[in-house]
């Protein structure tokens, strides 16, 4: 079979199937359709992750290779943050303190796993000695984004949340851990990634995230302007006439018997 067709069937089509399955799951009220959406997204995700073996000749499969490498520690961190966040002072769905401790352990283990992928033998490699090109982009961007978002989350929990000091401290700790790893990556070589390469890709990540932030702000401003201009073009609502004395008396006659617990 043609290599491009094979890459389409075993990589790009599964990539498209993942959000399709998620959309079916989120938009369906029928349990059978939800199950179908989950299955569809799971199959697509598995095919993307194994694409380095099913379509080894396609350079695009490096994305699938990286996804398969990082999905473990990423899920540990996400689930850990969830356990910590919902074990605090929340009105519904509150988890136990044991879940909080488990969440802290899972988050620490996930961060340590990621650190091992940079400084030890766990670095994602497409072939022997050939580091996955997407890893150079992901690792500094992940540390920078984690540090920033965790700090903002901690501040939000303190200013908006009620009794969420323990959870905010966890967010600040996670932000500090990401910043420390960022600092170490700038000054110490990894097993297969030098500090010079890390610095170069960190500045590229800063530019990418800054562009994303500016683009998001501009999109919000444009959306607000469109709504504002549209509402300005709408005609003024027509006012209704004031009620007459007869109508007011009729309303009073209906309301009066129900005031103070009286009976009709």
TAQUISUL-V730988 format. One record per residue. N is the residue number from 1. RES is the residue in one small letter. SS is DSSP state (H for helix, E for strand, C for the rest). PSI is psi in whole degrees, -180 to 180 (NA if undefined). Layout:
# TAQUISUL-V730988
<<N	RES	SS	PSI> <N	RES	SS	PSI>>
This chain:
# TAQUISUL-V730988
<<1	x	C	147> <2	x	C	140> <3	x	H	-39> <4	x	H	-41> <5	x	H	-38> <6	x	H	-41> <7	x	H	-37> <8	x	H	-43> <9	x	H	-36> <10	x	H	-4> <11	x	H	-62> <12	x	H	-38> <13	x	H	-46> <14	x	H	-35> <15	x	H	-41> <16	x	H	-29> <17	x	H	-32> <18	x	H	-55> <19	x	H	-29> <20	x	H	-45> <21	x	H	-40> <22	x	H	-39> <23	x	H	-43> <24	x	H	-41> <25	x	H	-42> <26	x	H	-28> <27	x	H	-7> <28	x	C	142> <29	x	C	-19> <30	x	C	132> <31	x	H	-33> <32	x	H	-41> <33	x	H	-38> <34	x	H	-43> <35	x	H	-39> <36	x	H	-41> <37	x	H	-43> <38	x	H	-44> <39	x	H	-42> <40	x	H	-45> <41	x	H	-39> <42	x	H	-45> <43	x	H	-43> <44	x	H	-42> <45	x	H	-42> <46	x	H	-44> <47	x	H	-35> <48	x	H	-43> <49	x	H	-32> <50	x	C	6> <51	x	H	-31> <52	x	H	-23> <53	x	H	-32> <54	x	H	-33> <55	x	C	66> <56	x	C	-20> <57	x	C	-14> <58	x	C	127> <59	x	C	-21> <60	x	C	-21> <61	x	H	-7> <62	x	H	-31> <63	x	H	-42> <64	x	H	-38> <65	x	H	-44> <66	x	H	-41> <67	x	H	-44> <68	x	H	-30> <69	x	H	-34> <70	x	H	-9> <71	x	H	-32> <72	x	H	-61> <73	x	H	-32> <74	x	H	-42> <75	x	H	-36> <76	x	H	-45> <77	x	H	-44> <78	x	H	-48> <79	x	H	-38> <80	x	H	-44> <81	x	H	-38> <82	x	H	-46> <83	x	H	-40> <84	x	H	-43> <85	x	H	-39> <86	x	C	12> <87	x	C	5> <88	x	C	-151> <89	x	C	82> <90	x	C	147> <91	x	C	-33> <92	x	C	154> <93	x	C	31> <94	x	C	136> <95	x	C	169> <96	x	C	168> <97	x	H	-29> <98	x	H	-36> <99	x	H	-33> <100	x	H	-46> <101	x	H	-40> <102	x	H	-40> <103	x	H	-40> <104	x	H	-45> <105	x	H	-43> <106	x	H	-41> <107	x	H	-44> <108	x	H	-43> <109	x	H	-39> <110	x	H	-44> <111	x	H	-42> <112	x	H	-36> <113	x	H	-45> <114	x	H	-41> <115	x	H	-39> <116	x	H	-28> <117	x	H	-16> <118	x	H	-43> <119	x	H	-7> <120	x	C	-149> <121	x	C	10> <122	x	C	8> <123	x	C	129> <124	x	C	124> <125	x	E	131> <126	x	E	-36> <127	x	E	175> <128	x	C	117> <129	x	C	-3> <130	x	E	100> <131	x	E	140> <132	x	C	124> <133	x	H	-31> <134	x	H	-21> <135	x	H	-37> <136	x	H	-33> <137	x	H	-43> <138	x	H	-47> <139	x	H	-53> <140	x	H	-36> <141	x	H	-39> <142	x	H	-46> <143	x	H	-44> <144	x	H	-46> <145	x	H	-40> <146	x	H	-43> <147	x	H	-45> <148	x	H	-50> <149	x	H	-37> <150	x	H	-40> <151	x	H	-47> <152	x	H	-39> <153	x	H	-42> <154	x	H	-42> <155	x	H	-42> <156	x	H	-40> <157	x	H	-34> <158	x	H	-39> <159	x	H	-35> <160	x	C	-39> <161	x	C	164> <162	x	C	113> <163	x	C	39> <164	x	C	31> <165	x	H	-40> <166	x	H	-42> <167	x	H	-38> <168	x	H	-37> <169	x	H	-37> <170	x	H	-41> <171	x	H	-41> <172	x	H	-37> <173	x	H	-43> <174	x	H	-40> <175	x	H	-42> <176	x	H	-39> <177	x	H	-42> <178	x	H	-39> <179	x	H	-40> <180	x	H	-44> <181	x	H	-35> <182	x	H	-44> <183	x	H	-42> <184	x	H	-39> <185	x	H	-30> <186	x	H	-23> <187	x	H	-17> <188	x	C	136> <189	x	C	145> <190	x	C	-176> <191	x	C	-44> <192	x	C	-3> <193	x	C	122> <194	x	C	159> <195	x	H	-30> <196	x	H	-44> <197	x	H	-39> <198	x	H	-44> <199	x	H	-43> <200	x	H	-45> <201	x	H	-24> <202	x	H	-43> <203	x	H	-36> <204	x	H	-37> <205	x	H	-39> <206	x	H	-44> <207	x	H	-42> <208	x	H	-47> <209	x	H	-36> <210	x	H	-42> <211	x	H	-39> <212	x	H	-42> <213	x	H	-46> <214	x	H	-43> <215	x	H	-40> <216	x	H	-43> <217	x	H	-43> <218	x	H	-39> <219	x	H	-38> <220	x	H	-42> <221	x	H	-45> <222	x	H	-42> <223	x	H	-44> <224	x	H	-39> <225	x	H	-41> <226	x	H	-45> <227	x	H	-42> <228	x	H	-46> <229	x	H	-40> <230	x	H	-43> <231	x	H	-30> <232	x	H	-27> <233	x	H	-12> <234	x	C	143> <235	x	C	153> <236	x	C	141> <237	x	C	138> <238	x	C	134> <239	x	C	150> <240	x	C	158> <241	x	C	150> <242	x	C	148> <243	x	C	147> <244	x	C	169> <245	x	H	-36> <246	x	H	-41> <247	x	H	-40> <248	x	H	-41> <249	x	H	-38> <250	x	H	-42> <251	x	H	-44> <252	x	H	-39> <253	x	H	-33> <254	x	H	-38> <255	x	H	-38> <256	x	H	-44> <257	x	C	-18> <258	x	C	0> <259	x	H	138> <260	x	H	18> <261	x	H	17> <262	x	C	169> <263	x	C	154> <264	x	C	NA>>
